[in-house]
Amino acid sequence: MITGTAPAGAEPDAAHLSAPGPVFRPEDHRPERRRGLRDRLGSWIDRHLKVLFIAPSVAYIATMIAFPILYTVYLSLTNSQGAVTRPFDMVGLENYTHWLTDTDRFWPATWRTIYYTALALALEMVFGLAIALLLRKSFRGQGIVRAAILAPLVATPVAIGMMWMLLLEPNIGIVNHMLGNLSLPRLGFLTSPGQALTTLALIDVWQWTPMVALILLAGLSSLPDEPYEAASVDGASRLQQFWYVTLPMLWPTMAAAMMLRAVDALKSFDVIYATKGRGGGSEHEVETLNILAYGQSFEFSQYGRASALLMIFLMLIVAALAVIHILRKAGQQ
């Protein structure tokens, strides 16, 4: 091992001639290479930061939403029945053709779904807006009233179904007892094929109007005061202020509430099933598309046909949302 250097002008001895020069050792350059790698990685992260942030959401959607939809589309093109593990064949659009030409169950269920949703949505928006306007102004006991109107939201669907079945029972129900005291004819309500669907829509109104009222109340609370002051200076009446000031400014909030409730009403299942059971009653009088699809899937194990029905149902929901979106745009203009 060489421990010193040869003096200037002296001949290098054998030890100096055999002394090794600077040796390249890779481990001496690893820190620099690591720093370079970290810099490149940091630069790449900075350039793709937006993609990295949304990547978990995209992965979640692909896993939890896109895959079930794609699998349902696949099943809808097959004759799968009995069990999804049993062999099945591709039948193309046969299941879709079956439903679109079915005038006994599919089209009546479609019209019942539209009727139920339209009636419930219209009444919930009217009553919800009225309640929101009343709660907008401060009064004594306002907190108690707000808490009271939220009671239907915390009740379970089965409890709601049982409660209304007892209240509307034709013989011992308190509602028919009150109608008798007023010399009015007794009504069948849930037991009458001609009244059951409307009664269920009114139960939906009773349950979900508070949520609409809360959404609209939040929208009313965010409206500025300047337009109302200008309208008052111009001599506008209360009704004119409501029609020309409140409704236009509140319309985006109303459209959002309509979208939420429309989707939920279209998918209504629990209260209908709890009160009328399989098939939507003995004459299918309240059978909506959701009830029909449930029967095909879990009672008759017709997975191919049920999947096709659900895909048609999904297109109906998308169409309803498109209509509300168009109305929202028109209202904003």
Buried (B, 14 or more C-beta within 10 A) or exposed (E): EEEEEBEEEEEEEEEEEEBEEEEEEEEEEEEEEEEEEEEEEEEEEEEEEEEEEEEEEEEEEEEEEEEEEEEBBEBBBBBBBEEEEEEBEEBEEBBBEBBEEBEEBBEBBBEBBBBBBBBBBEBBBEBBBEBBBEBBEEEEEEEEBBEEBEEBEEEEBEEBBEEBBEBBBBEEBEBBEEBEEEEEEEBBBBBBEEBBBBBBBBBBBBBBBBBBBBBBBEBBEEBEEEBBEEBEEEEBEEEEBBEEBBEEBBBEBBBBBBBBBBBBBBBBBBBBBBBBEBBBBEEBBBBBBBBBBBBBBEEEBBBBBBBBBBBBBEEBBEEBBEEBEEBBEEBEE
